[in-house]
Amino acid sequence: MTQGTAAAAPAPPPAAPAPAQQSVVQYPAPSGVPAGHAVEDTPTLLNRLQLAGMAIAIVFGLLSAMLQFFGWQADGNAAGDTEQLIRVQEIQSSLLHADALATNAFLEPGKINAEQSADYTDALDTVLTEIAAAAKAQPADQKALAALAVDVNDYATGVALARAYNEEQKPVGAEYLSEASASLHANALPILDNLTTANSDRAQGSMAGQHPIWLALVGILALVGLWWLNRRLAQLFRRRVNVGLAVAAVIVLLVTVVSGIAAWRGDNQNDSLRGDQLANAIDQSAARTAANDAKANESLRLINRGSGDKYEGPWADDAKVVEAKADPDSLSDWEAYTRVHKKMMDLEETDFHRQAVAIATDSTKDGATALFQKFDAASVSIIDKAGDDVQDQLRSGRSLAFAGLVLTVLLGIVAAMSVSRGLGARRREYA
């Protein structure tokens, strides 16, 4: 080799080894998720499921409590509406009772029956007192009651003038009385009829305020939601039942069953009240009103001699209402009075006017006045008892019902906490 020959190049350093390829573990998508779709990471999904479950429990508690509150409120309103209805019918009956007493007092010109006069004053005072109480109890009736008070005062003024002339035995007194009675029927009674209808509708509408079907539906929807959440967790963790969700479902089921049964029983009770005690109070009030109107027509016929057809026709119409509406316990008293009435009218038609008037003003045990007053007193007793029964049953147990709806809210919160604990256990397992 010559000296100029180039030295051999050193060997290149060995290439760095290629990094080892890491193996990637592929987890199957949860069942029900199509291939190729993005799969939400498990912690986020658990958070979403937890929020959904807690929302279901809390919304269930609030909705169930709200429906129970509506039922609780409706029963209270029904009791108040029933009381107002009875009060309005008392005004109507007492007003016509006052008219019956006023007309009966005119059968003997110049004579003043102190007891009858006091009864008339008491009846009129009752009317005015009850009008004030009714206006305070129900604002919706205030305008009509104000107009009624004006009509009642006009009627009382007309009767006062008529009584003054009657004491002087002046025939014009009878004219004033007839005009006052006619004005009462034309102006005051239509207002009372409208008030009776309005308050009857309110009372019966409030009694229909229980919601057992809606309570059951809310519970079923909540149970379906919890079942779906449990099924979703079972797909992720291969466990059939989540304890927290199961406890929440049991709470929802118990609340639904208990509240639904309570609402169903309340609804049945209210249906029974509408068909029995309330209907009895309404019918007996109508019978008492018609009876007092009949008694006034009887007196007006005797006062206005020769006008039998004018007053006997309305008397017969009133009698039909009494016979159709009166409770059997009071009907025998009415029938006893009608027999005496028939005797009076037979005497009047055969020109035995004085004898007819004597029977009409007879306050002894078997006289027309005493027999009629017996029916009127029996009617008042029946109406008061039936009305009190309705109000007592509607108001009974309201404290327990209110406690139940508060407990429903609390149990909804407990169910939400149970859901949170159940989902929290799965989250810890995953971690």
C-alpha positions in Angstrom: 0.0 0.0 0.0 1.2 3.5 -0.8 1.6 6.1 1.8 -1.2 8.2 0.2 -3.8 5.7 0.4 -6.7 7.1 2.5 -7.4 5.5 5.8 -10.5 3.4 6.0 -13.7 5.4 7.2 -14.9 4.3 10.6 -18.1 2.3 10.8 -21.3 4.3 11.3 -22.9 4.2 14.8 -25.6 1.7 15.2 -29.2 3.1 14.6 -31.3 3.7 17.7 -33.8 0.9 18.2 -37.4 1.7 17.2 -39.7 2.3 20.2 -41.7 -0.7 21.1 -45.3 -0.4 20.0 -47.7 -0.3 23.0 -50.7 -2.5 22.9 -54.1 -0.7 23.1 -56.9 -2.4 25.1 -60.3 -1.9 23.4 -63.3 -1.7 25.7 -66.6 -2.7 24.1 -69.2 0.0 23.9 -72.2 -0.3 26.3 -74.9 -2.4 24.9 -77.5 -0.4 23.0 -74.9 2.0 21.6 -74.3 1.5 17.8 -70.8 0.8 16.6 -68.9 3.9 15.4 -70.8 6.3 17.8 -68.9 8.3 20.4 -69.2 6.8 23.8 -69.5 9.2 26.8 -66.9 8.5 29.5 -68.3 6.7 32.5 -67.8 9.3 35.2 -69.6 12.0 33.2 -72.4 9.5 32.4 -72.8 8.7 36.1 -73.0 12.3 36.9 -75.8 12.8 34.4 -77.7 9.7 35.6 -77.3 10.9 39.2 -78.7 14.4 38.4 -81.6 12.8 36.4 -82.5 10.4 39.3 -82.4 13.2 41.9 -84.5 15.4 39.6 -87.1 12.6 39.2 -87.4 12.1 43.0 -87.6 15.8 43.8 -90.1 16.7 41.0 -92.2 13.7 42.1 -92.2 15.0 45.7 -93.1 18.5 44.7 -95.8 17.5 42.2 -97.4 15.1 44.6 -97.4 17.6 47.4 -98.9 20.2 45.1 -101.7 18.0 44.1 -102.3 17.1 47.8 -102.3 20.9 48.6 -104.9 21.5 45.9 -107.1 18.9 47.5 -106.5 20.3 51.0 -107.3 23.8 49.8 -110.4 22.6 47.9 -111.9 21.0 51.0 -111.3 24.2 53.0 -113.0 26.3 50.2 -115.8 23.8 50.0 -116.5 24.2 53.7 -116.5 28.0 53.3 -118.7 27.8 50.2 -121.1 25.5 51.9 -121.4 27.9 54.9 -122.0 30.8 52.5 -124.7 28.8 50.7 -126.5 28.0 53.9 -126.2 31.6 54.9 -127.7 32.9 51.7 -130.6 30.4 51.9 -131.1 31.5 55.5 -131.4 35.1 54.3 -133.9 34.0 51.7 -136.0 31.9 54.1 -135.8 34.5 56.9 -136.9 37.3 54.6 -139.9 35.3 53.4 -140.6 34.3 57.0 -140.7 38.0 57.9 -143.1 38.6 55.0 -145.3 35.8 56.3 -145.4 37.3 59.8 -146.0 40.8 58.5 -148.9 39.8 56.3 -150.4 37.6 59.0 -150.4 40.5 61.4 -152.7 42.5 59.0 -155.6 40.0 59.3 -156.9 41.8 62.3 -156.9 45.6 61.6 -156.0 47.8 64.5 -154.6 45.0 66.6 -151.0 44.4 67.3 -149.7 41.0 68.3 -146.7 41.8 70.4 -145.2 38.3 70.0 -145.7 38.3 66.2 -144.3 41.8 66.0 -141.2 40.7 67.9 -140.8 37.7 65.6 -141.0 39.9 62.6 -138.3 42.2 63.9 -136.1 39.3 64.8 -136.5 37.8 61.3 -135.6 41.1 59.7 -132.6 41.6 62.0 -131.4 38.1 61.1 -131.7 39.0 57.4 -129.6 42.2 57.7 -127.0 40.6 60.0 -126.6 37.6 57.7 -126.3 39.9 54.7 -123.4 41.7 56.4 -121.8 38.4 57.3 -122.2 37.0 53.8 -120.6 40.1 52.3 -117.6 39.8 54.6 -117.2 36.0 53.9 -117.4 36.1 50.1 -116.1 39.1 48.2 -117.6 37.8 45.0 -121.1 38.3 46.4 -120.6 41.8 47.8 -122.1 43.7 44.9 -125.2 41.6 44.8 -125.6 41.7 48.6 -125.3 45.5 48.6 -128.2 45.7 46.1 -130.1 43.1 48.2 -129.7 45.3 51.4 -131.2 48.2 49.6 -134.2 46.1 48.5 -134.7 44.8 52.1 -134.6 48.3 53.5 -137.2 49.4 51.0 -139.3 46.5 51.9 -139.0 47.2 55.6 -139.9 50.8 55.0 -143.0 49.8 53.1 -144.1 47.4 55.8 -143.6 50.0 58.5 -145.9 52.4 56.6 -148.4 49.7 56.1 -148.4 48.8 59.8 -148.8 52.4 60.8 -151.9 52.7 58.6 -153.2 49.3 59.8 -153.0 50.5 63.4 -155.3 53.3 62.4 -157.5 50.8 60.6 -157.1 52.6 57.3 -157.5 50.3 54.3 -154.6 51.9 52.5 -152.4 49.9 54.8 -153.2 46.7 52.9 -152.2 48.4 49.7 -148.8 49.4 51.1 -148.3 45.8 52.4 -149.2 44.3 49.0 -146.9 46.6 47.2 -144.0 45.9 49.7 -144.5 42.1 49.3 -144.7 42.4 45.5 -141.5 44.5 45.4 -139.8 41.9 47.6 -140.6 39.1 45.1 -139.7 41.2 42.1 -136.4 42.7 43.3 -135.0 40.8 46.3 -135.8 37.2 45.5 -134.2 37.1 42.1 -130.9 38.3 43.6 -131.2 35.6 46.3 -131.9 33.0 43.6 -128.7 34.0 41.7 -126.7 34.0 44.9 -128.0 30.5 45.8 -127.1 29.2 42.4 -123.6 30.7 42.4 -122.7 29.5 45.9 -124.1 26.0 45.2 -121.9 25.8 42.1 -118.9 27.0 44.1 -119.5 24.5 46.9 -120.0 21.5 44.6 -117.1 22.5 42.4 -114.8 22.7 45.4 -115.9 19.3 46.6 -114.5 17.9 43.3 -111.0 19.1 44.1 -109.4 15.8 45.0 -107.0 14.3 42.4 -106.4 10.6 43.0 -105.9 9.8 39.3 -103.3 12.6 38.9 -101.5 11.4 42.0 -101.3 7.9 40.6 -100.1 9.1 37.2 -97.3 11.2 38.8 -96.1 8.2 40.8 -96.2 5.9 37.8 -94.1 8.3 35.8 -91.6 8.6 38.6 -91.3 4.8 38.9 -90.8 4.4 35.2 -88.0 7.0 35.3 -86.3 5.2 38.2 -86.7 1.9 36.4 -85.0 3.2 33.3 -82.1 4.6 35.3 -81.6 1.2 37.1 -81.7 -0.5 33.7 -79.0 1.9 32.4 -76.8 1.2 35.3 -77.3 -2.6 34.9 -76.0 -2.3 31.3 -72.9 -0.5 32.5 -72.0 -2.4 35.6 -73.7 -5.8 35.1 -75.6 -5.5 38.3 -79.3 -6.1 38.2 -80.5 -3.8 41.0 -79.0 -0.5 42.4 -79.9 -0.3 46.1 -80.2 3.4 46.2 -82.6 3.5 43.2 -84.5 0.6 44.7 -85.0 2.5 48.0 -86.1 5.6 46.1 -88.6 3.5 44.1 -90.0 2.0 47.3 -90.5 5.6 48.8 -92.2 6.8 45.6 -94.5 3.7 45.6 -95.5 4.1 49.2 -96.1 7.9 48.9 -98.2 7.3 45.8 -100.3 4.5 47.3 -100.9 6.4 50.6 -101.7 9.8 49.1 -103.8 8.2 46.3 -105.9 6.2 48.8 -106.4 9.3 51.0 -107.4 11.4 47.9 -109.8 8.6 46.7 -111.4 8.4 50.2 -111.7 12.2 50.3 -113.3 12.2 46.9 -115.8 9.5 47.9 -116.6 11.3 51.1 -117.3 14.5 49.2 -119.5 12.7 46.7 -121.4 11.3 49.6 -121.8 14.8 51.2 -123.0 16.3 47.9 -125.6 13.6 47.5 -126.7 13.4 51.2 -126.2 16.2 53.7 -125.6 19.0 51.3 -128.5 18.0 49.1 -130.7 17.7 52.2 -129.7 21.2 53.5 -130.4 22.7 50.0 -133.7 20.9 49.6 -135.0 21.7 53.1 -134.0 25.4 52.6 -136.0 25.5 49.4 -138.9 23.8 51.2 -138.8 26.4 54.0 -138.6 29.3 51.6 -141.6 28.0 49.6 -143.5 27.3 52.8 -143.1 30.9 54.1 -144.0 32.3 50.7 -147.1 30.1 50.8 -148.0 31.4 54.2 -147.7 35.0 53.0 -149.9 34.3 50.0 -152.5 32.7 52.3 -152.6 35.9 54.4 -152.7 38.1 51.4 -155.7 36.2 50.0 -157.6 36.7 53.3 -156.6 40.4 53.4 -157.6 41.0 49.8 -161.0 39.5 49.8 -162.3 38.4 46.4 -158.8 37.8 45.0 -158.6 34.1 45.7 -157.3 33.0 42.4 -154.6 35.6 42.5 -153.0 34.2 45.6 -154.2 30.6 45.8 -152.4 29.6 42.6 -149.0 30.7 43.9 -149.8 29.0 47.2 -150.4 25.7 45.4 -147.2 26.1 43.5 -145.3 26.7 46.7 -147.0 23.7 48.3 -145.7 21.4 45.5 -142.2 22.6 46.1 -142.5 21.8 49.8 -143.9 18.4 49.2 -141.1 17.6 46.7 -138.2 19.0 48.7 -139.1 18.7 52.4 -137.4 16.1 54.6 -139.8 13.4 55.8 -139.1 14.4 59.4 -140.8 17.8 58.7 -143.3 16.8 56.1 -145.9 15.6 58.6 -145.9 19.1 60.2 -146.5 20.6 56.8 -149.3 18.2 56.0 -151.0 19.1 59.3 -150.8 22.8 58.4 -152.2 22.2 54.8 -155.3 20.5 56.3 -156.0 23.6 58.3 -155.3 25.8 55.3 -157.8 23.8 53.2 -160.4 24.3 56.0 -159.7 28.1 55.9 -160.1 28.3 52.2 -163.3 26.4 52.3 -164.7 28.9 54.8 -163.4 31.9 52.7 -165.1 30.6 49.6 -168.4 30.2 51.4 -168.2 33.8 52.8 -167.3 32.8 56.3 -164.4 35.2 56.2 -164.3 36.0 59.9 -164.1 32.3 60.8 -161.3 31.8 58.2 -159.3 34.8 59.7 -159.8 33.4 63.2 -158.2 30.1 62.2 -155.4 31.9 60.3 -154.5 33.9 63.4 -155.0 31.1 65.9 -151.7 30.6 67.8 -152.9 27.7 69.9 -151.5 24.2 69.5 -153.8 23.2 66.7 -154.1 26.6 65.0 -152.7 27.4 61.6 -150.0 29.7 63.0 -148.7 27.2 65.5 -148.7 24.3 63.0 -146.8 26.4 60.5 -144.3 27.6 63.1 -143.7 24.0 64.0 -142.8 23.1 60.4 -140.6 26.2 60.2 -138.7 25.4 63.4 -138.2 21.8 62.2 -136.8 23.0 58.9 -134.3 25.3 60.7 -133.1 22.4 62.8 -132.7 20.1 59.8 -130.9 22.7 57.7 -128.5 23.6 60.6 -127.7 20.0 61.3 -127.1 19.1 57.7 -125.0 22.2 57.1 -122.9 21.6 60.2 -122.3 18.0 59.3 -121.0 19.0 55.8 -118.7 21.7 57.2 -117.4 19.5 60.0 -116.6 16.6 57.7 -114.9 18.8 55.2 -112.7 20.5 57.8 -112.0 17.3 59.8 -108.5 15.8 59.2 -107.2 18.9 57.4 -104.2 19.2 59.8 -103.3 15.6 59.1 -103.7 16.2 55.4 -101.4 19.2 55.6 -98.8 17.2 57.5 -99.0 14.6 54.8 -98.2 16.9 52.0 -95.2 18.3 54.0 -94.1 14.8 54.6 -94.4 14.1 50.9 -91.9 16.9 50.1 -89.5 15.5 52.7 -89.7 12.0 51.4 -89.1 13.3 47.9 -85.8 14.8 49.2 -85.0 11.5 51.0 -85.6 9.6 47.7 -83.2 12.0 45.9 -80.5 11.5 48.6 -81.0 7.7 48.2 -80.5 8.0 44.4 -77.3 10.1 45.1 -75.9 7.4 47.4 -76.7 4.6 45.0 -75.0 6.4 42.1 -72.1 7.4 44.3 -71.4 3.8 45.1 -71.1 3.0 41.4 -68.8 6.0 41.0 -66.5 4.7 43.8 -66.4 1.3 42.2 -65.4 2.7 38.9 -62.7 4.8 40.5 
